[in-house]
Amino acid sequence: QVQERLTEQILECINSTLKPHGVAVVIKASYMCMMMRGVQKQYSTTTTSGFRGTFKETDTRSEFLRLITSSLA
């Protein structure tokens, strides 16, 4: 599974099932392939995000991202 596709699938599932005014999904994942092969960068993570509805508005999205920033560190 590609992380970007997983983010989009979770976003669409929540959106189509619950039909909320807005959905925001942020995924932070570690990749063993980046740690063990290739760049061999320890603690390598990638973050992807997706937004629908009210979270597409800059102010709402910015507030959400600001609130979760400490959780992603």
Predicted model as a PDB file, atoms N, CA, C, CB and O in Angstrom, pLDDT in the B-factor column:
MODEL        1                                                                  
ATOM      1  N   GLN A   1       0.846  -1.187   0.000  1.00 77.00           N  
ATOM      2  CA  GLN A   1       0.000   0.000   0.000  1.00 77.00           C  
ATOM      3  C   GLN A   1       0.886   1.244   0.000  1.00 77.00           C  
ATOM      4  CB  GLN A   1      -0.959   0.002   1.226  1.00 77.00           C  
ATOM      5  O   GLN A   1       1.874   1.306   0.732  1.00 77.00           O  
ATOM      6  N   VAL A   2       0.544   2.198  -0.792  1.00 88.00           N  
ATOM      7  CA  VAL A   2       1.240   3.477  -0.847  1.00 88.00           C  
ATOM      8  C   VAL A   2       0.580   4.410   0.158  1.00 88.00           C  
ATOM      9  CB  VAL A   2       1.213   4.086  -2.291  1.00 88.00           C  
ATOM     10  O   VAL A   2      -0.647   4.491   0.221  1.00 88.00           O  
ATOM     11  N   GLN A   3       1.385   5.112   0.942  1.00 91.00           N  
ATOM     12  CA  GLN A   3       0.855   5.960   2.011  1.00 91.00           C  
ATOM     13  C   GLN A   3      -0.115   7.018   1.478  1.00 91.00           C  
ATOM     14  CB  GLN A   3       2.000   6.639   2.752  1.00 91.00           C  
ATOM     15  O   GLN A   3      -1.136   7.288   2.110  1.00 91.00           O  
ATOM     16  N   GLU A   4       0.185   7.608   0.342  1.00 94.00           N  
ATOM     17  CA  GLU A   4      -0.703   8.626  -0.223  1.00 94.00           C  
ATOM     18  C   GLU A   4      -2.075   8.037  -0.559  1.00 94.00           C  
ATOM     19  CB  GLU A   4      -0.071   9.246  -1.481  1.00 94.00           C  
ATOM     20  O   GLU A   4      -3.102   8.675  -0.331  1.00 94.00           O  
ATOM     21  N   ARG A   5      -2.087   6.831  -1.096  1.00 96.00           N  
ATOM     22  CA  ARG A   5      -3.346   6.166  -1.435  1.00 96.00           C  
ATOM     23  C   ARG A   5      -4.106   5.805  -0.160  1.00 96.00           C  
ATOM     24  CB  ARG A   5      -3.086   4.899  -2.288  1.00 96.00           C  
ATOM     25  O   ARG A   5      -5.325   5.967  -0.105  1.00 96.00           O  
ATOM     26  N   LEU A   6      -3.413   5.324   0.853  1.00 96.00           N  
ATOM     27  CA  LEU A   6      -4.044   4.985   2.123  1.00 96.00           C  
ATOM     28  C   LEU A   6      -4.698   6.221   2.741  1.00 96.00           C  
ATOM     29  CB  LEU A   6      -3.012   4.381   3.094  1.00 96.00           C  
ATOM     30  O   LEU A   6      -5.827   6.148   3.226  1.00 96.00           O  
ATOM     31  N   THR A   7      -4.004   7.338   2.725  1.00 97.00           N  
ATOM     32  CA  THR A   7      -4.543   8.593   3.250  1.00 97.00           C  
ATOM     33  C   THR A   7      -5.837   8.950   2.528  1.00 97.00           C  
ATOM     34  CB  THR A   7      -3.512   9.735   3.105  1.00 97.00           C  
ATOM     35  O   THR A   7      -6.833   9.298   3.162  1.00 97.00           O  
ATOM     36  N   GLU A   8      -5.818   8.864   1.203  1.00 97.00           N  
ATOM     37  CA  GLU A   8      -6.996   9.192   0.394  1.00 97.00           C  
ATOM     38  C   GLU A   8      -8.143   8.222   0.657  1.00 97.00           C  
ATOM     39  CB  GLU A   8      -6.639   9.180  -1.093  1.00 97.00           C  
ATOM     40  O   GLU A   8      -9.299   8.642   0.713  1.00 97.00           O  
ATOM     41  N   GLN A   9      -7.847   6.935   0.820  1.00 98.00           N  
ATOM     42  CA  GLN A   9      -8.897   5.941   1.069  1.00 98.00           C  
ATOM     43  C   GLN A   9      -9.562   6.154   2.424  1.00 98.00           C  
ATOM     44  CB  GLN A   9      -8.318   4.528   0.994  1.00 98.00           C  
ATOM     45  O   GLN A   9     -10.782   6.038   2.542  1.00 98.00           O  
ATOM     46  N   ILE A  10      -8.778   6.461   3.432  1.00 98.00           N  
ATOM     47  CA  ILE A  10      -9.336   6.739   4.769  1.00 98.00           C  
ATOM     48  C   ILE A  10     -10.207   7.985   4.705  1.00 98.00           C  
ATOM     49  CB  ILE A  10      -8.201   6.922   5.829  1.00 98.00           C  
ATOM     50  O   ILE A  10     -11.313   8.010   5.245  1.00 98.00           O  
ATOM     51  N   LEU A  11      -9.704   9.008   4.048  1.00 98.00           N  
ATOM     52  CA  LEU A  11     -10.434  10.269   3.893  1.00 98.00           C  
ATOM     53  C   LEU A  11     -11.779  10.040   3.211  1.00 98.00           C  
ATOM     54  CB  LEU A  11      -9.601  11.277   3.088  1.00 98.00           C  
ATOM     55  O   LEU A  11     -12.807  10.512   3.696  1.00 98.00           O  
ATOM     56  N   GLU A  12     -11.779   9.326   2.102  1.00 98.00           N  
ATOM     57  CA  GLU A  12     -13.010   9.066   1.357  1.00 98.00           C  
ATOM     58  C   GLU A  12     -13.983   8.184   2.134  1.00 98.00           C  
ATOM     59  CB  GLU A  12     -12.682   8.416   0.028  1.00 98.00           C  
ATOM     60  O   GLU A  12     -15.193   8.394   2.063  1.00 98.00           O  
ATOM     61  N   CYS A  13     -13.472   7.201   2.872  1.00 98.00           N  
ATOM     62  CA  CYS A  13     -14.335   6.327   3.670  1.00 98.00           C  
ATOM     63  C   CYS A  13     -15.061   7.120   4.753  1.00 98.00           C  
ATOM     64  CB  CYS A  13     -13.512   5.196   4.306  1.00 98.00           C  
ATOM     65  O   CYS A  13     -16.270   6.974   4.928  1.00 98.00           O  
ATOM     66  N   ILE A  14     -14.329   7.950   5.471  1.00 98.00           N  
ATOM     67  CA  ILE A  14     -14.946   8.785   6.518  1.00 98.00           C  
ATOM     68  C   ILE A  14     -15.956   9.734   5.893  1.00 98.00           C  
ATOM     69  CB  ILE A  14     -13.866   9.587   7.299  1.00 98.00           C  
ATOM     70  O   ILE A  14     -17.073   9.882   6.391  1.00 98.00           O  
ATOM     71  N   ASN A  15     -15.562  10.371   4.808  1.00 98.00           N  
ATOM     72  CA  ASN A  15     -16.420  11.353   4.154  1.00 98.00           C  
ATOM     73  C   ASN A  15     -17.707  10.725   3.619  1.00 98.00           C  
ATOM     74  CB  ASN A  15     -15.665  12.028   3.020  1.00 98.00           C  
ATOM     75  O   ASN A  15     -18.789  11.275   3.827  1.00 98.00           O  
ATOM     76  N   SER A  16     -17.612   9.597   2.941  1.00 98.00           N  
ATOM     77  CA  SER A  16     -18.808   8.980   2.351  1.00 98.00           C  
ATOM     78  C   SER A  16     -19.689   8.280   3.383  1.00 98.00           C  
ATOM     79  CB  SER A  16     -18.400   7.986   1.287  1.00 98.00           C  
ATOM     80  O   SER A  16     -20.905   8.205   3.207  1.00 98.00           O  
ATOM     81  N   THR A  17     -19.090   7.767   4.457  1.00 98.00           N  
ATOM     82  CA  THR A  17     -19.866   7.062   5.479  1.00 98.00           C  
ATOM     83  C   THR A  17     -20.565   8.022   6.435  1.00 98.00           C  
ATOM     84  CB  THR A  17     -18.965   6.128   6.263  1.00 98.00           C  
ATOM     85  O   THR A  17     -21.755   7.875   6.713  1.00 98.00           O  
ATOM     86  N   LEU A  18     -19.821   9.002   6.935  1.00 98.00           N  
ATOM     87  CA  LEU A  18     -20.368   9.907   7.950  1.00 98.00           C  
ATOM     88  C   LEU A  18     -20.982  11.180   7.366  1.00 98.00           C  
ATOM     89  CB  LEU A  18     -19.286  10.283   8.926  1.00 98.00           C  
ATOM     90  O   LEU A  18     -21.818  11.821   8.002  1.00 98.00           O  
ATOM     91  N   LYS A  19     -20.567  11.536   6.164  1.00 98.00           N  
ATOM     92  CA  LYS A  19     -21.035  12.755   5.501  1.00 98.00           C  
ATOM     93  C   LYS A  19     -20.916  14.001   6.397  1.00 98.00           C  
ATOM     94  CB  LYS A  19     -22.485  12.575   5.064  1.00 98.00           C  
ATOM     95  O   LYS A  19     -21.892  14.728   6.581  1.00 98.00           O  
ATOM     96  N   PRO A  20     -19.723  14.243   6.952  1.00 98.00           N  
ATOM     97  CA  PRO A  20     -19.531  15.412   7.808  1.00 98.00           C  
ATOM     98  C   PRO A  20     -19.355  16.686   6.979  1.00 98.00           C  
ATOM     99  CB  PRO A  20     -18.316  15.207   8.719  1.00 98.00           C  
ATOM    100  O   PRO A  20     -19.279  16.634   5.751  1.00 98.00           O  
ATOM    101  N   HIS A  21     -19.293  17.818   7.658  1.00 97.00           N  
ATOM    102  CA  HIS A  21     -19.041  19.091   6.970  1.00 97.00           C  
ATOM    103  C   HIS A  21     -17.599  19.163   6.477  1.00 97.00           C  
ATOM    104  CB  HIS A  21     -19.340  20.281   7.905  1.00 97.00           C  
ATOM    105  O   HIS A  21     -17.300  19.879   5.522  1.00 97.00           O  
ATOM    106  N   GLY A  22     -16.713  18.425   7.124  1.00 97.00           N  
ATOM    107  CA  GLY A  22     -15.316  18.419   6.713  1.00 97.00           C  
ATOM    108  C   GLY A  22     -14.577  17.229   7.304  1.00 97.00           C  
ATOM    109  O   GLY A  22     -14.956  16.693   8.345  1.00 97.00           O  
ATOM    110  N   VAL A  23     -13.516  16.831   6.618  1.00 98.00           N  
ATOM    111  CA  VAL A  23     -12.685  15.714   7.066  1.00 98.00           C  
ATOM    112  C   VAL A  23     -11.225  16.107   6.886  1.00 98.00           C  
ATOM    113  CB  VAL A  23     -13.017  14.398   6.277  1.00 98.00           C  
ATOM    114  O   VAL A  23     -10.846  16.703   5.878  1.00 98.00           O  
ATOM    115  N   ALA A  24     -10.411  15.761   7.884  1.00 98.00           N  
ATOM    116  CA  ALA A  24      -8.965  15.957   7.783  1.00 98.00           C  
ATOM    117  C   ALA A  24      -8.293  14.660   8.220  1.00 98.00           C  
ATOM    118  CB  ALA A  24      -8.481  17.177   8.660  1.00 98.00           C  
ATOM    119  O   ALA A  24      -8.622  14.105   9.269  1.00 98.00           O  
ATOM    120  N   VAL A  25      -7.363  14.188   7.424  1.00 97.00           N  
ATOM    121  CA  VAL A  25      -6.619  12.975   7.739  1.00 97.00           C  
ATOM    122  C   VAL A  25      -5.133  13.285   7.595  1.00 97.00           C  
ATOM    123  CB  VAL A  25      -7.044  11.783   6.811  1.00 97.00           C  
ATOM    124  O   VAL A  25      -4.690  13.808   6.572  1.00 97.00           O  
ATOM    125  N   VAL A  26      -4.377  12.956   8.630  1.00 95.00           N  
ATOM    126  CA  VAL A  26      -2.916  13.107   8.600  1.00 95.00           C  
ATOM    127  C   VAL A  26      -2.314  11.781   9.049  1.00 95.00           C  
ATOM    128  CB  VAL A  26      -2.427  14.303   9.522  1.00 95.00           C  
ATOM    129  O   VAL A  26      -2.673  11.249  10.100  1.00 95.00           O  
ATOM    130  N   ILE A  27      -1.400  11.257   8.246  1.00 94.00           N  
ATOM    131  CA  ILE A  27      -0.722  10.008   8.582  1.00 94.00           C  
ATOM    132  C   ILE A  27       0.772  10.251   8.607  1.00 94.00           C  
ATOM    133  CB  ILE A  27      -1.080   8.884   7.575  1.00 94.00           C  
ATOM    134  O   ILE A  27       1.348  10.787   7.659  1.00 94.00           O  
ATOM    135  N   LYS A  28       1.386   9.853   9.700  1.00 90.00           N  
ATOM    136  CA  LYS A  28       2.840   9.903   9.837  1.00 90.00           C  
ATOM    137  C   LYS A  28       3.321   8.467   9.995  1.00 90.00           C  
ATOM    138  CB  LYS A  28       3.286  10.802  11.061  1.00 90.00           C  
ATOM    139  O   LYS A  28       2.900   7.766  10.914  1.00 90.00           O  
ATOM    140  N   ALA A  29       4.204   8.028   9.097  1.00 87.00           N  
ATOM    141  CA  ALA A  29       4.634   6.635   9.104  1.00 87.00           C  
ATOM    142  C   ALA A  29       6.147   6.522   8.998  1.00 87.00           C  
ATOM    143  CB  ALA A  29       3.973   5.871   7.965  1.00 87.00           C  
ATOM    144  O   ALA A  29       6.813   7.376   8.413  1.00 87.00           O  
ATOM    145  N   SER A  30       6.675   5.445   9.581  1.00 82.00           N  
ATOM    146  CA  SER A  30       8.100   5.125   9.478  1.00 82.00           C  
ATOM    147  C   SER A  30       8.255   4.044   8.425  1.00 82.00           C  
ATOM    148  CB  SER A  30       8.694   4.662  10.859  1.00 82.00           C  
ATOM    149  O   SER A  30       7.412   3.155   8.310  1.00 82.00           O  
ATOM    150  N   TYR A  31       9.316   4.120   7.668  1.00 75.00           N  
ATOM    151  CA  TYR A  31       9.551   3.167   6.598  1.00 75.00           C  
ATOM    152  C   TYR A  31      10.817   2.380   6.846  1.00 75.00           C  
ATOM    153  CB  TYR A  31       9.627   3.876   5.261  1.00 75.00           C  
ATOM    154  O   TYR A  31      11.918   2.930   6.852  1.00 75.00           O  
ATOM    155  N   MET A  32      10.649   1.085   7.048  1.00 72.00           N  
ATOM    156  CA  MET A  32      11.811   0.219   7.280  1.00 72.00           C  
ATOM    157  C   MET A  32      12.745   0.209   6.069  1.00 72.00           C  
ATOM    158  CB  MET A  32      11.354  -1.213   7.604  1.00 72.00           C  
ATOM    159  O   MET A  32      13.961   0.111   6.227  1.00 72.00           O  
ATOM    160  N   CYS A  33      12.183   0.309   4.861  1.00 65.00           N  
ATOM    161  CA  CYS A  33      13.033   0.271   3.673  1.00 65.00           C  
ATOM    162  C   CYS A  33      13.978   1.472   3.630  1.00 65.00           C  
ATOM    163  CB  CYS A  33      12.174   0.233   2.406  1.00 65.00           C  
ATOM    164  O   CYS A  33      15.100   1.356   3.139  1.00 65.00           O  
ATOM    165  N   MET A  34      13.534   2.627   4.142  1.00 60.00           N  
ATOM    166  CA  MET A  34      14.403   3.805   4.160  1.00 60.00           C  
ATOM    167  C   MET A  34      15.438   3.707   5.279  1.00 60.00           C  
ATOM    168  CB  MET A  34      13.567   5.082   4.326  1.00 60.00           C  
ATOM    169  O   MET A  34      16.511   4.305   5.200  1.00 60.00           O  
ATOM    170  N   MET A  35      15.103   2.945   6.323  1.00 58.00           N  
ATOM    171  CA  MET A  35      16.033   2.810   7.443  1.00 58.00           C  
ATOM    172  C   MET A  35      17.077   1.738   7.178  1.00 58.00           C  
ATOM    173  CB  MET A  35      15.276   2.489   8.722  1.00 58.00           C  
ATOM    174  O   MET A  35      18.216   1.853   7.629  1.00 58.00           O  
ATOM    175  N   MET A  36      16.693   0.695   6.450  1.00 63.00           N  
ATOM    176  CA  MET A  36      17.577  -0.452   6.291  1.00 63.00           C  
ATOM    177  C   MET A  36      18.302  -0.473   4.951  1.00 63.00           C  
ATOM    178  CB  MET A  36      16.793  -1.716   6.450  1.00 63.00           C  
ATOM    179  O   MET A  36      19.429  -0.960   4.859  1.00 63.00           O  
ATOM    180  N   ARG A  37      17.650   0.064   3.899  1.00 63.00           N  
ATOM    181  CA  ARG A  37      18.252   0.050   2.575  1.00 63.00           C  
ATOM    182  C   ARG A  37      18.376   1.481   2.083  1.00 63.00           C  
ATOM    183  CB  ARG A  37      17.419  -0.807   1.586  1.00 63.00           C  
ATOM    184  O   ARG A  37      17.976   2.420   2.772  1.00 63.00           O  
ATOM    185  N   GLY A  38      18.917   1.640   0.923  1.00 59.00           N  
ATOM    186  CA  GLY A  38      18.949   2.951   0.273  1.00 59.00           C  
ATOM    187  C   GLY A  38      19.641   4.003   1.112  1.00 59.00           C  
ATOM    188  O   GLY A  38      20.842   3.908   1.367  1.00 59.00           O  
ATOM    189  N   VAL A  39      18.891   5.010   1.544  1.00 61.00           N  
ATOM    190  CA  VAL A  39      19.472   6.145   2.266  1.00 61.00           C  
ATOM    191  C   VAL A  39      19.923   5.779   3.674  1.00 61.00           C  
ATOM    192  CB  VAL A  39      18.474   7.274   2.337  1.00 61.00           C  
ATOM    193  O   VAL A  39      20.721   6.506   4.265  1.00 61.00           O  
ATOM    194  N   GLN A  40      19.438   4.681   4.223  1.00 64.00           N  
ATOM    195  CA  GLN A  40      19.767   4.210   5.572  1.00 64.00           C  
ATOM    196  C   GLN A  40      19.644   5.324   6.611  1.00 64.00           C  
ATOM    197  CB  GLN A  40      21.181   3.636   5.596  1.00 64.00           C  
ATOM    198  O   GLN A  40      20.523   5.515   7.451  1.00 64.00           O  
ATOM    199  N   LYS A  41      18.561   6.032   6.532  1.00 66.00           N  
ATOM    200  CA  LYS A  41      18.303   7.126   7.457  1.00 66.00           C  
ATOM    201  C   LYS A  41      17.468   6.609   8.623  1.00 66.00           C  
ATOM    202  CB  LYS A  41      17.584   8.301   6.741  1.00 66.00           C  
ATOM    203  O   LYS A  41      16.311   6.233   8.434  1.00 66.00           O  
ATOM    204  N   GLN A  42      18.033   6.585   9.811  1.00 68.00           N  
ATOM    205  CA  GLN A  42      17.311   6.129  10.993  1.00 68.00           C  
ATOM    206  C   GLN A  42      16.202   7.118  11.351  1.00 68.00           C  
ATOM    207  CB  GLN A  42      18.278   5.950  12.181  1.00 68.00           C  
ATOM    208  O   GLN A  42      16.334   8.324  11.140  1.00 68.00           O  
ATOM    209  N   TYR A  43      15.127   6.594  11.887  1.00 70.00           N  
ATOM    210  CA  TYR A  43      13.977   7.390  12.319  1.00 70.00           C  
ATOM    211  C   TYR A  43      13.374   8.196  11.164  1.00 70.00           C  
ATOM    212  CB  TYR A  43      14.389   8.332  13.450  1.00 70.00           C  
ATOM    213  O   TYR A  43      12.848   9.289  11.373  1.00 70.00           O  
ATOM    214  N   SER A  44      13.451   7.659   9.964  1.00 75.00           N  
ATOM    215  CA  SER A  44      12.905   8.315   8.792  1.00 75.00           C  
ATOM    216  C   SER A  44      11.381   8.188   8.792  1.00 75.00           C  
ATOM    217  CB  SER A  44      13.506   7.716   7.502  1.00 75.00           C  
ATOM    218  O   SER A  44      10.847   7.084   8.900  1.00 75.00           O  
ATOM    219  N   THR A  45      10.691   9.310   8.673  1.00 82.00           N  
ATOM    220  CA  THR A  45       9.231   9.295   8.623  1.00 82.00           C  
ATOM    221  C   THR A  45       8.749  10.139   7.447  1.00 82.00           C  
ATOM    222  CB  THR A  45       8.629   9.815   9.952  1.00 82.00           C  
ATOM    223  O   THR A  45       9.445  11.032   6.963  1.00 82.00           O  
ATOM    224  N   THR A  46       7.551   9.829   7.014  1.00 86.00           N  
ATOM    225  CA  THR A  46       6.896  10.605   5.968  1.00 86.00           C  
ATOM    226  C   THR A  46       5.492  10.928   6.452  1.00 86.00           C  
ATOM    227  CB  THR A  46       6.867   9.831   4.601  1.00 86.00           C  
ATOM    228  O   THR A  46       4.816  10.077   7.029  1.00 86.00           O  
ATOM    229  N   THR A  47       5.056  12.154   6.217  1.00 90.00           N  
ATOM    230  CA  THR A  47       3.724  12.589   6.620  1.00 90.00           C  
ATOM    231  C   THR A  47       2.916  12.938   5.381  1.00 90.00           C  
ATOM    232  CB  THR A  47       3.801  13.799   7.585  1.00 90.00           C  
ATOM    233  O   THR A  47       3.381  13.676   4.512  1.00 90.00           O  
ATOM    234  N   THR A  48       1.705  12.404   5.307  1.00 94.00           N  
ATOM    235  CA  THR A  48       0.785  12.754   4.224  1.00 94.00           C  
ATOM    236  C   THR A  48      -0.506  13.277   4.838  1.00 94.00           C  
ATOM    237  CB  THR A  48       0.505  11.526   3.294  1.00 94.00           C  
ATOM    238  O   THR A  48      -0.838  12.958   5.980  1.00 94.00           O  
ATOM    239  N   SER A  49      -1.230  14.083   4.070  1.00 96.00           N  
ATOM    240  CA  SER A  49      -2.481  14.640   4.577  1.00 96.00           C  
ATOM    241  C   SER A  49      -3.489  14.782   3.453  1.00 96.00           C  
ATOM    242  CB  SER A  49      -2.239  15.997   5.251  1.00 96.00           C  
ATOM    243  O   SER A  49      -3.132  14.860   2.278  1.00 96.00           O  
ATOM    244  N   GLY A  50      -4.744  14.815   3.837  1.00 97.00           N  
ATOM    245  CA  GLY A  50      -5.829  15.034   2.895  1.00 97.00           C  
ATOM    246  C   GLY A  50      -6.949  15.789   3.582  1.00 97.00           C  
ATOM    247  O   GLY A  50      -7.178  15.619   4.780  1.00 97.00           O  
ATOM    248  N   PHE A  51      -7.644  16.619   2.829  1.00 98.00           N  
ATOM    249  CA  PHE A  51      -8.683  17.476   3.400  1.00 98.00           C  
ATOM    250  C   PHE A  51      -9.903  17.513   2.490  1.00 98.00           C  
ATOM    251  CB  PHE A  51      -8.146  18.899   3.631  1.00 98.00           C  
ATOM    252  O   PHE A  51      -9.777  17.485   1.266  1.00 98.00           O  
ATOM    253  N   ARG A  52     -11.085  17.578   3.097  1.00 97.00           N  
ATOM    254  CA  ARG A  52     -12.344  17.719   2.376  1.00 97.00           C  
ATOM    255  C   ARG A  52     -13.217  18.734   3.109  1.00 97.00           C  
ATOM    256  CB  ARG A  52     -13.073  16.345   2.242  1.00 97.00           C  
ATOM    257  O   ARG A  52     -13.012  19.008   4.291  1.00 97.00           O  
ATOM    258  N   GLY A  53     -14.172  19.272   2.406  1.00 97.00           N  
ATOM    259  CA  GLY A  53     -15.164  20.170   3.001  1.00 97.00           C  
ATOM    260  C   GLY A  53     -14.551  21.384   3.663  1.00 97.00           C  
ATOM    261  O   GLY A  53     -13.708  22.064   3.078  1.00 97.00           O  
ATOM    262  N   THR A  54     -14.983  21.656   4.903  1.00 97.00           N  
ATOM    263  CA  THR A  54     -14.539  22.864   5.597  1.00 97.00           C  
ATOM    264  C   THR A  54     -13.033  22.897   5.834  1.00 97.00           C  
ATOM    265  CB  THR A  54     -15.254  22.984   6.915  1.00 97.00           C  
ATOM    266  O   THR A  54     -12.462  23.971   6.028  1.00 97.00           O  
ATOM    267  N   PHE A  55     -12.386  21.738   5.820  1.00 97.00           N  
ATOM    268  CA  PHE A  55     -10.938  21.715   6.024  1.00 97.00           C  
ATOM    269  C   PHE A  55     -10.170  22.177   4.792  1.00 97.00           C  
ATOM    270  CB  PHE A  55     -10.492  20.321   6.406  1.00 97.00           C  
ATOM    271  O   PHE A  55      -8.952  22.342   4.854  1.00 97.00           O  
ATOM    272  N   LYS A  56     -10.860  22.389   3.678  1.00 96.00           N  
ATOM    273  CA  LYS A  56     -10.208  22.952   2.495  1.00 96.00           C  
ATOM    274  C   LYS A  56     -10.047  24.467   2.646  1.00 96.00           C  
ATOM    275  CB  LYS A  56     -11.018  22.622   1.218  1.00 96.00           C  
ATOM    276  O   LYS A  56      -9.253  25.085   1.937  1.00 96.00           O  
ATOM    277  N   GLU A  57     -10.801  25.057   3.569  1.00 97.00           N  
ATOM    278  CA  GLU A  57     -10.670  26.488   3.849  1.00 97.00           C  
ATOM    279  C   GLU A  57      -9.370  26.713   4.616  1.00 97.00           C  
ATOM    280  CB  GLU A  57     -11.901  27.025   4.659  1.00 97.00           C  
ATOM    281  O   GLU A  57      -9.075  26.004   5.579  1.00 97.00           O  
ATOM    282  N   THR A  58      -8.606  27.696   4.186  1.00 96.00           N  
ATOM    283  CA  THR A  58      -7.270  27.938   4.733  1.00 96.00           C  
ATOM    284  C   THR A  58      -7.268  28.106   6.247  1.00 96.00           C  
ATOM    285  CB  THR A  58      -6.672  29.163   4.094  1.00 96.00           C  
ATOM    286  O   THR A  58      -6.422  27.523   6.924  1.00 96.00           O  
ATOM    287  N   ASP A  59      -8.192  28.887   6.794  1.00 96.00           N  
ATOM    288  CA  ASP A  59      -8.209  29.136   8.244  1.00 96.00           C  
ATOM    289  C   ASP A  59      -8.480  27.860   9.036  1.00 96.00           C  
ATOM    290  CB  ASP A  59      -9.266  30.189   8.588  1.00 96.00           C  
ATOM    291  O   ASP A  59      -7.804  27.586  10.028  1.00 96.00           O  
ATOM    292  N   THR A  60      -9.460  27.085   8.602  1.00 96.00           N  
ATOM    293  CA  THR A  60      -9.807  25.841   9.300  1.00 96.00           C  
ATOM    294  C   THR A  60      -8.666  24.839   9.228  1.00 96.00           C  
ATOM    295  CB  THR A  60     -11.082  25.225   8.706  1.00 96.00           C  
ATOM    296  O   THR A  60      -8.305  24.224  10.231  1.00 96.00           O  
ATOM    297  N   ARG A  61      -8.096  24.677   8.030  1.00 96.00           N  
ATOM    298  CA  ARG A  61      -6.981  23.747   7.841  1.00 96.00           C  
ATOM    299  C   ARG A  61      -5.779  24.179   8.675  1.00 96.00           C  
ATOM    300  CB  ARG A  61      -6.592  23.659   6.352  1.00 96.00           C  
ATOM    301  O   ARG A  61      -5.143  23.344   9.318  1.00 96.00           O  
ATOM    302  N   SER A  62      -5.465  25.456   8.671  1.00 95.00           N  
ATOM    303  CA  SER A  62      -4.324  25.969   9.438  1.00 95.00           C  
ATOM    304  C   SER A  62      -4.499  25.747  10.930  1.00 95.00           C  
ATOM    305  CB  SER A  62      -4.126  27.452   9.163  1.00 95.00           C  
ATOM    306  O   SER A  62      -3.554  25.371  11.623  1.00 95.00           O  
ATOM    307  N   GLU A  63      -5.717  25.982  11.428  1.00 94.00           N  
ATOM    308  CA  GLU A  63      -5.975  25.754  12.853  1.00 94.00           C  
ATOM    309  C   GLU A  63      -5.807  24.279  13.204  1.00 94.00           C  
ATOM    310  CB  GLU A  63      -7.391  26.230  13.228  1.00 94.00           C  
ATOM    311  O   GLU A  63      -5.184  23.947  14.213  1.00 94.00           O  
ATOM    312  N   PHE A  64      -6.358  23.397  12.375  1.00 95.00           N  
ATOM    313  CA  PHE A  64      -6.230  21.958  12.597  1.00 95.00           C  
ATOM    314  C   PHE A  64      -4.762  21.543  12.627  1.00 95.00           C  
ATOM    315  CB  PHE A  64      -6.981  21.177  11.507  1.00 95.00           C  
ATOM    316  O   PHE A  64      -4.329  20.854  13.551  1.00 95.00           O  
ATOM    317  N   LEU A  65      -4.002  21.958  11.627  1.00 94.00           N  
ATOM    318  CA  LEU A  65      -2.592  21.582  11.554  1.00 94.00           C  
ATOM    319  C   LEU A  65      -1.798  22.142  12.732  1.00 94.00           C  
ATOM    320  CB  LEU A  65      -1.986  22.066  10.242  1.00 94.00           C  
ATOM    321  O   LEU A  65      -0.896  21.481  13.244  1.00 94.00           O  
ATOM    322  N   ARG A  66      -2.128  23.342  13.155  1.00 93.00           N  
ATOM    323  CA  ARG A  66      -1.450  23.935  14.311  1.00 93.00           C  
ATOM    324  C   ARG A  66      -1.741  23.124  15.582  1.00 93.00           C  
ATOM    325  CB  ARG A  66      -1.893  25.409  14.501  1.00 93.00           C  
ATOM    326  O   ARG A  66      -0.849  22.920  16.406  1.00 93.00           O  
ATOM    327  N   LEU A  67      -2.974  22.668  15.738  1.00 92.00           N  
ATOM    328  CA  LEU A  67      -3.357  21.898  16.930  1.00 92.00           C  
ATOM    329  C   LEU A  67      -2.687  20.521  16.983  1.00 92.00           C  
ATOM    330  CB  LEU A  67      -4.869  21.729  16.970  1.00 92.00           C  
ATOM    331  O   LEU A  67      -2.375  20.027  18.066  1.00 92.00           O  
ATOM    332  N   ILE A  68      -2.469  19.910  15.837  1.00 92.00           N  
ATOM    333  CA  ILE A  68      -1.871  18.567  15.848  1.00 92.00           C  
ATOM    334  C   ILE A  68      -0.358  18.579  15.704  1.00 92.00           C  
ATOM    335  CB  ILE A  68      -2.462  17.738  14.745  1.00 92.00           C  
ATOM    336  O   ILE A  68       0.272  17.530  15.841  1.00 92.00           O  
ATOM    337  N   THR A  69       0.242  19.729  15.433  1.00 87.00           N  
ATOM    338  CA  THR A  69       1.679  19.791  15.194  1.00 87.00           C  
ATOM    339  C   THR A  69       2.479  19.168  16.336  1.00 87.00           C  
ATOM    340  CB  THR A  69       2.109  21.231  14.992  1.00 87.00           C  
ATOM    341  O   THR A  69       3.433  18.431  16.087  1.00 87.00           O  
ATOM    342  N   SER A  70       2.113  19.447  17.561  1.00 71.00           N  
ATOM    343  CA  SER A  70       2.851  18.909  18.698  1.00 71.00           C  
ATOM    344  C   SER A  70       2.709  17.382  18.773  1.00 71.00           C  
ATOM    345  CB  SER A  70       2.359  19.554  20.004  1.00 71.00           C  
ATOM    346  O   SER A  70       3.614  16.706  19.263  1.00 71.00           O  
ATOM    347  N   SER A  71       1.608  16.844  18.304  1.00 64.00           N  
ATOM    348  CA  SER A  71       1.386  15.397  18.299  1.00 64.00           C  
ATOM    349  C   SER A  71       2.242  14.690  17.258  1.00 64.00           C  
ATOM    350  CB  SER A  71      -0.077  15.095  18.046  1.00 64.00           C  
ATOM    351  O   SER A  71       2.579  13.518  17.430  1.00 64.00           O  
ATOM    352  N   LEU A  72       2.596  15.384  16.181  1.00 56.00           N  
ATOM    353  CA  LEU A  72       3.365  14.780  15.101  1.00 56.00           C  
ATOM    354  C   LEU A  72       4.861  14.843  15.336  1.00 56.00           C  
ATOM    355  CB  LEU A  72       3.035  15.450  13.804  1.00 56.00           C  
ATOM    356  O   LEU A  72       5.618  14.142  14.665  1.00 56.00           O  
ATOM    357  N   ALA A  73       5.299  15.652  16.257  1.00 57.00           N  
ATOM    358  CA  ALA A  73       6.745  15.816  16.484  1.00 57.00           C  
ATOM    359  C   ALA A  73       7.376  14.593  17.081  1.00 57.00           C  
ATOM    360  CB  ALA A  73       7.006  16.991  17.382  1.00 57.00           C  
ATOM    361  O   ALA A  73       8.582  14.578  17.329  1.00 57.00           O  
TER     362      ALA A  73                                                      
ENDMDL                                                                          
END                                                                             
